[in-house]
Amino acid sequence: MPKHTTLSFTSPTARLHYLILMGLFRLAFTRGLYGRFARGLARLFSHKNAVFLRSANSPPFKIYLGDGYWTRFALYHTEYEPEVARALQAAQSHCDMFCDLGANKGYWTVRASAHFSRVLAVEASADTYAQLVENAGALRNVTLKQAAIFSRSGQEMTFINVHNSHASARLAQDGAANPDDHTETITTITIDDLIPSGTAALIKLDVEGAEVAALEGGARALRDGSVILYEDHGADTDCAPSAYLLAQPGMRIYAIEAQLRNLTSLAAVRKVKSDPFKGYNFMAAHEDSPLLQAILIDFANP
């Protein structure tokens, strides 16, 4: 396990379930095969078997062992999204609000709750939101909301939830549903309506292909000095969210590495995105953002 990470289990049977699952992980040569292993093993054991993942001094994050996404990324031998962890570390002494938009089951919500005085988490899918509530609903400094992040508030949008991958939800307009998928209609809200005027927040944005619309609805928050961690997927050769941000006057985007590396062209963004099956996290803010400047100094002097 990664340094400073500990596991506990819901039962001795869950521990056995986990050990077998990690053995199957070594045998799975594709992500899809591992997902089938995880779902098949969950039918042999109790579907309630779960592990509690605790990172550093954060509250525990509950992962059901039938979940082929979170068991693969959060339980094996590498840290989940280390670039996001580094960005949170750099920002936590310089702002008091973290927004987890497209929060999924709340991994970063839970992690951030130990370091920011205010945490806001938004998730669209009803099933995923229920597990977000299970993980973070009792945390006093966390506010949860079920909504879809978009360019305008108060609209109704239809999402397709992929039956075997909660991380692959998408807008209905981006492709028809398969027979086993299910759809749901969600009310939209903008970043600007979530973050109080004049507040410079650290924002993590992962909204499964709706990033550009979400960014359009956060123009005021970015002008107020907020810093955003956004996903630009390796399969998106147009680099749509990065292209949108680069077109905004005074906006800067960065690759999150040992140091923050300023990217000034889409060619530079594409060079970072070497894996078409992976989502890449970048950082963006207005060049005059005091929060950005503080984060840049922290990266330069870890």
BELGISUL-V416583 format. One record per run of one state. SS is the DSSP state (H for helix, E for strand, C for the rest). FROM is the first residue (numbers start at 1). LEN is the number of residues. If there is no record, write none. Layout:
ss=(SS	SS)
from=(FROM	FROM)
len=(LEN	LEN)
//
This chain:
ss=(C	E	C	H	C	H	C	E	C	E	C	H	C	H	C	E	C	H	C	E	C	H	C	E	C	E	C	E	C	H	C	E	H	C	E	C	H	C	E	C	H	C	H	C	E	C	H	C	E	C	E	C	H	C	E	C	H	C)
from=(1	5	10	12	28	31	45	50	56	61	65	70	75	82	92	97	102	107	114	118	124	126	137	142	147	148	150	156	162	166	169	170	172	175	182	190	191	195	202	206	211	217	219	224	227	234	240	247	251	257	260	264	266	273	279	287	290	301)
len=(4	5	2	16	3	14	5	6	5	4	5	5	7	10	5	5	5	7	4	6	2	11	5	5	1	2	6	6	4	3	1	2	3	7	8	1	4	7	4	5	6	2	5	3	7	6	7	4	6	3	4	2	7	6	8	3	11	2)
//
